[in-house]
C-alpha cells in the first residue's frame, strides 16, 4: 500500500504546502533558518516543476506575515487562518480544482499545525509527504514525536532532496538538469541542517 502510494507521486497532482513560516516565530523556533532555507528550496523546485504552492499564515494580526526571505509571489494561494490545520475551505477548494492527490508539507510547528494538517489531509484521502528537514517546533523534543504520529497515521516522512528526485524519477525528465542543479546549490547547507541530522540519528535508534 505504502509502496504503491509513493510510486504514484506525480507533479501534475501534487501541491506544496508552506505552513505558517512567519517572521515573528524566528526567535522562538528551533533551527528556524533551516526551515526557511528548505522551504525556499522547495518553492524553487515547485516553480520549476509547475507544482502549485499553498501558503498559510496563522493569525497574522498577532504573528505577522510570512517571513520575507520566502519568495511566495508565485503562490497559487496565500491565506490567513485561525484553525491549526491548513485544510480550510479556500485550500480545499483549490485542491479540488487542481485535482490534488499528494501534498508536500513544510513549516511550523511540527506538533501542532503541521501535525493537524497532515492528519486532516490523510483523513480526506490525500497522500502526505512530510519534508523532515523543513519542519520544526519551539521545543525540539516535540519534533520526532510529531513525525512518529504522522508516520503512524500514514504520512511518508522524507527529505527535500529525496522527494525532488522522486518527483522527476528519471534523468531523462525535461526538468532533471534544473532539479539536479538546485540540489547541488543547496548541497553544502544540507550537510549542516540539524533538522536532517536529528531525523537521521533518531531513525537509526
N, C-alpha and C positions, 0 to 999 in steps of 0.2 A: 504493500500500500504506500509506504513512505517512498520507496524507490520509484514507483510509478509517478507519484506526485512531483518529485524532483526532476524526473525525466521530462515531464510535460511543461516545465517552465518555459515561457515564451515572451519575447519582448512585446508582442502585439497585444497581450492580455495582462501585462504586468504594470504596476504603478509603484512609484517611490513615495513613501510616507515620511515626512520630516516632522517629528513630534516635539513641539514646544521648546525648541532650542532658542531661548530668549536671553537677551543680554544681561538682564538682572540676575540670572542664575549663575553668571560667570564665576563669582567668588564663592559660590556655595557647592557647586557640583564637582565631584572628584574627576580629575582629568578632563575638564570642560574643553580645553583647546584641542584635545584629541577627538572629541565628539564633533567639534566644528570642522576639523580637518577631514575626517571621514565623510561627514555629511557633504562637504564640498566636492570630494572625490566622487561620491555617488550622484550628486547633481550633474557634474560634468559628464559622467558616463551616461546618465539618463538623457541628457541633451544630445549626445552622440547617437544613442540608440532609439531616440524618439519615444522614450518612456515618460508618461505624464507624471508630474510632480505635485504632490498634495502637501501643503504646509498648514499646520495649525499653531495657534498661539493661545496659551492658557490665560484667560482673563487679563488681556494686555493692559487694561486700565491700571492694574496693580503691578504686573510683572514686565510691562513694556513689550515691544515688538520683537520679531525675530532678530537674532544677532546680525549686525550689519556686515560681518565677514562672509555671510552666506549669500550667494548670488541666486535669489529666488525670483528675479524679474520674469523668467520664462515659465514660472509655475502655472499649472493648469488651474490651481485653486489655492488661495491663501485665505484662511478663515479663522476667526476667533471662536473660542468655546469656553464653557464653564464645566461641562461634563469632562471627566477624566479621559475617557476613550475618545479617539479621533473619529469613531464611527457615528457621526452626527448626520442629520438629513442632507445638507449640501454635499457632504462627502459620499454618502450612499447613492445619491442621485448621479453624481459624476461617475462613480464606479459602474452603475447600471448602464449609463450612456456609453461608456468606454468598454463595456463587457470585461471588466477587470476580474480576473480569477486568481491573481497572485499579487502579493504586496511585499515589497522590500521595506523593512522598518528600521529607522534610526531615530535617536532622540532621547528625551528625558521624561520623567525619571523611570529607570528600569522597572522598579517595583510598583509604580503607580500608573501613570498614563501609558507607558509603553506596554506594560503587562495587560492592562484592561483593554487597550486597543487590540492587542494580539488575540485575547480571549474572545472578544466580540466578533472579530473578523472570522475566527475559526468557527464560531457558533453559526455564522452566516455562510459557511462553506467556502470561505476564501482561504487559499494557501498562504501561509505567513512565513517569511524568511527574516529572522532577526539578525541584523548585522552586529556581531558581538563586539567589534572594535569601534562601533559608533553609538553605543548606548551606555548610560551611566546613571548614577544616583548621588545624592549628597553623602550618604553613608555607603562606602564601597562594599561593605559586607552584605548589603541588600542585593547587589547585582547578581551574584551567582545563584542566590535563592530564587530570584525572579526568572532568571534564564532556565533554571530547572523546572519551574512551574510551567513556563511557556512550552518547553520541550515535552513535558508530560502531557500537555493538552493537545499536542500535535504540531506545534510550530517547528520549523527547521532552524537550528542555530548554526550560523555560518559566518564567514568573514567577507569583507568587502572585495578582496582580491579573488577569492574563490567564486563568489557569486557572479562577478563580472565575466570570468572565463566560462562559467556555466551558461550565461546568457548568450554568448556568441557561439559556443560549442565547437567551433571548427576554425582552423587557421585560414580556411577559405572564405570565411564570413566577410562581407564587404566592409564591416567596421572593425575587423580584428586588429589591424595595424593601429588604428586610433585608440582602441581599448588597451592594447599592449603598451603603447606609448604612455598612456595615462597611468597604468600600473607602475611603469618604470619611473615616472615623475614622482610618485609617492613612495617608492621603494625604501628610501632611507628613513623617512619619518615613520613608515610602517614598522621598521625594525625596533623602534623605541616606543611604540604605542603600548602603554602599560595596561590598557584595557584588553588588548590582544594577548599580552604576556600573562595577565591574570587568568584569562579564559583557558589558555594553553596549559598553565600549571594545574588549574582545577580539574581539567578533563583528564589529566594524567594520574589523578589520585584514585 
